[in-house]
Amino acid sequence: MPRTFAYARVSTIEQEPENQVQEINAAGFKVEPHRIISETISGSVVITQRKGFVRLLDKMETGDILVVTKLDRLGRPPALSVYQQKNVRERLSAGESVSSIARDLKTSRQTIMRVRDQA
């Protein structure tokens, strides 16, 4: 029998993940409290680097159900492809500036710095 899990994420400590849990319950999902994972972490953090979400994936098995209030609670897709990220790291290693790379790839400096910091 499939189990139902819930993932609630908020970006700042001023926000409450409990609102998302209440929304999930109001939609008719019955999730046992030990199967609800809540965390406060920015949506810009790659989903595989979110401790709560990784813990959730470790608990889930084939056939289980994951409920979220909105898909953006799972974290946006990367702004740059794997190939572009590799290219950014190579260009940074060669001494090219963050600003120059960002302009060339039509992205933000923050995106380039995120790639740099993940290396």
KALIN-V756898 format. One record per helix or strand. SS is the DSSP state (H for helix, E for strand). FROM is the first residue (numbers start at 1). TO is the last residue. If there is no record, write none. Layout:
((SS | FROM | TO) (SS | FROM | TO))
This chain:
((E | 4 | 10) (H | 18 | 26) (H | 33 | 35) (E | 36 | 40) (H | 47 | 49) (H | 51 | 59) (E | 65 | 67) (H | 71 | 74) (H | 82 | 93) (H | 98 | 105) (H | 109 | 118))
